[in-house]
Amino acid sequence: MIREFQYKGETFRVNAHGSHGHEEVFIIHLVDGEEMGEISIDRMTEENDTSAAIDAICVMLCDKLIAEEHIQCADAGAGFTWVEGERIRDVLSSSKSAHGL
């Protein structure tokens, strides 16, 4: 999954892959479309709540990234929201039959 979200008035992108509770999760802070700070967790090997939803993991990582990078958030009181956009494909196909060829 690759999705953008808003948290504390800032835009972030999450790239998560794996099964629930065992994902590798990468968070990137976006400023004017440019990739800035990054933080990640491997939920299989690093201590975390494996029952937590992905948005809770995103918030946890963002709070760490904000503190580490001294990010001055645009709206420190704003909560987590997914950015809605056009979904082009959920899964990258690996065979010609997936394309109808």
C-alpha positions in Angstrom: 0.0 0.0 0.0 1.2 3.5 -0.9 -1.0 6.3 0.3 -0.7 9.9 1.4 -2.2 11.2 4.7 -2.4 14.4 6.7 -1.3 14.6 10.3 -0.8 17.7 12.4 -1.3 19.8 9.3 1.5 18.1 7.4 1.4 15.7 4.5 3.1 12.3 4.7 3.3 9.2 2.5 3.2 5.7 3.8 4.6 2.7 1.9 3.6 -0.4 3.8 4.0 -4.0 2.6 3.4 -7.3 4.3 0.5 -8.9 6.2 -1.3 -7.0 9.0 0.9 -6.6 12.1 4.0 -7.8 10.2 4.5 -5.0 7.7 7.5 -3.0 6.8 6.3 0.6 7.1 8.1 3.6 5.6 6.9 7.2 6.3 8.1 10.1 4.3 7.3 13.8 5.1 6.3 15.7 2.0 6.7 19.5 1.7 5.4 21.1 -1.5 5.7 17.7 -3.2 9.3 17.2 -2.2 10.4 14.2 0.0 11.9 15.4 3.2 12.5 13.3 6.4 11.9 9.6 6.5 11.3 7.0 9.2 10.5 3.3 9.1 9.7 0.2 11.2 9.8 -3.5 10.5 6.9 -4.8 12.5 8.2 -8.3 12.3 11.4 -7.6 14.1 11.0 -4.3 16.0 8.9 -3.9 19.2 5.4 -2.7 18.4 1.7 -3.5 18.9 1.2 -6.0 16.2 -2.6 -5.7 16.6 -2.5 -1.9 16.0 -4.1 -0.6 12.8 -1.8 0.8 10.1 -3.1 4.4 10.8 -2.0 4.0 14.5 1.5 2.9 13.4 1.6 5.9 11.0 0.8 8.3 13.9 3.4 6.7 16.1 6.1 7.0 13.4 5.1 10.6 12.5 5.3 11.6 16.2 8.9 10.2 16.3 9.8 11.8 13.0 8.4 15.2 14.0 10.4 15.1 17.2 13.6 13.9 15.5 13.5 16.3 12.6 12.1 19.3 14.7 9.3 19.7 12.2 7.2 22.8 12.9 3.7 21.4 12.2 1.2 23.6 10.5 -1.6 22.6 12.8 -0.4 20.7 15.9 -3.9 19.9 16.9 -5.0 18.3 13.6 -5.6 14.5 13.7 -4.9 11.8 11.2 -6.8 11.7 7.9 -6.2 9.7 4.7 -5.8 11.9 1.5 -8.4 10.7 -1.0 -7.3 10.3 -4.6 -7.7 8.3 -7.6 -6.7 4.7 -7.1 -5.1 3.4 -10.2 -4.2 -0.2 -9.2 -4.3 -2.1 -5.9 -1.9 -4.7 -6.9 0.8 -4.7 -9.6 0.1 -7.5 -12.0 2.8 -10.0 -12.7 1.2 -11.9 -15.6 -0.1 -11.1 -19.1 -3.5 -12.6 -18.1 -3.9 -9.9 -15.4 -3.9 -7.3 -18.3 -6.3 -9.3 -20.4 -3.6 -10.1 -22.9 
